[in-house]
Amino acid sequence: MDGIRLMIRSAAWLSILTVLLVTLVPIGLRPTTGLSPNIERFCVMAAVGALFAAAYPRRFWLIVLTLQLLAAGRHPNFRDVAFKSLGAVIGAACGYAVALVTGLAKNPTRPAPETT
């Protein structure tokens, strides 16, 4: 389970690094999918939220609040923030659910209770 946890944590940090890098490049160099920009924003934030919530399930609310701050962006308008925030919350909820179902939410460092 520790190997899977490490892979998910690595993917989470790689995802946020990718978002930051793509955000900093000029608009003409940014990748596009052909979908509406709001759908793209929703999907990106959902993926980042899911990865971080699965990687750090005990930090669910911190992740959601931090992603809400990131959702505001540099030049926010209500529609952009709404799509990003909704994506972050839905993604984080899905990632947390996966962590619960798969056992990733269990604390690996907590020692087993002693029996005498």
C-alpha positions in Angstrom: 0.0 0.0 0.0 2.9 2.4 0.7 4.1 2.1 -2.9 0.6 3.0 -4.2 0.4 5.9 -1.7 3.8 7.2 -2.9 2.7 7.0 -6.6 -0.5 8.9 -5.9 1.3 11.6 -3.9 3.9 11.9 -6.7 1.1 12.2 -9.3 -0.6 14.8 -7.1 2.4 17.0 -6.8 3.3 16.6 -10.5 -0.3 17.6 -11.4 -0.1 20.9 -9.5 3.4 21.6 -10.9 2.0 21.0 -14.4 -0.9 23.4 -13.8 1.4 26.0 -12.5 3.8 25.7 -15.5 0.9 25.7 -18.0 -0.5 28.8 -16.3 2.8 30.7 -16.6 3.5 30.1 -20.3 2.0 32.6 -22.8 -1.6 31.8 -23.9 -0.5 30.8 -27.4 1.7 28.0 -26.0 -0.9 26.6 -23.6 -2.4 23.2 -24.6 -6.0 23.0 -25.5 -8.5 20.2 -25.9 -11.0 21.9 -28.1 -13.5 21.9 -25.3 -14.9 25.0 -23.7 -12.3 26.7 -21.4 -14.7 26.3 -18.5 -15.0 22.6 -19.0 -11.2 22.4 -19.3 -10.8 24.3 -16.0 -13.4 22.1 -14.3 -11.7 18.9 -15.4 -8.2 20.1 -14.4 -9.3 21.2 -11.0 -11.3 17.9 -10.5 -8.2 15.9 -11.4 -5.9 17.8 -9.1 -8.5 17.7 -6.3 -9.0 13.9 -6.7 -5.3 13.2 -6.7 -4.6 15.3 -3.6 -7.6 14.0 -1.7 -6.6 10.4 -2.5 -3.0 11.1 -1.6 -3.7 13.0 1.7 -7.2 11.9 2.8 -6.8 13.2 6.3 -6.2 16.7 4.9 -9.5 16.8 2.9 -10.7 20.2 4.1 -7.3 21.8 3.8 -7.1 20.5 0.2 -10.5 21.8 -0.6 -9.8 25.3 0.9 -6.4 25.5 -0.7 -7.8 24.6 -4.1 -10.5 27.2 -3.6 -7.8 29.9 -3.2 -6.0 28.6 -6.3 -9.3 28.7 -8.2 -9.5 32.4 -7.9 -6.5 32.8 -10.2 -4.8 35.9 -11.3 -7.8 37.6 -13.0 -10.8 35.9 -11.6 -14.3 36.4 -12.8 -17.3 34.6 -11.2 -17.8 32.0 -13.9 -14.1 30.9 -14.0 -14.0 30.7 -10.2 -17.3 28.8 -10.1 -16.2 26.1 -12.6 -12.8 25.7 -11.0 -14.2 25.5 -7.5 -16.9 23.1 -8.4 -14.3 20.9 -10.1 -12.0 21.0 -7.1 -14.8 20.1 -4.7 -16.2 17.3 -6.8 -12.7 15.9 -7.6 -11.6 16.0 -4.0 -14.8 14.3 -2.9 -14.2 11.5 -5.5 -10.6 11.2 -4.5 -11.5 11.0 -0.8 -14.1 8.3 -1.6 -11.5 6.3 -3.5 -9.1 6.6 -0.5 -11.8 5.3 1.9 -12.8 2.4 -0.3 -9.3 1.3 -1.1 -7.9 1.7 2.4 -5.6 4.6 1.5 -7.3 6.6 4.2 -5.9 4.4 7.0 -3.0 5.8 8.8 0.1 3.7 7.9 2.2 5.0 10.8 -0.2 4.3 13.6 1.0 1.2 15.5 -1.3 -1.7 16.1 -2.8 -1.9 19.6 -1.0 -4.1 22.0 -2.7 -7.2 23.3 -1.7 -8.9 26.5 
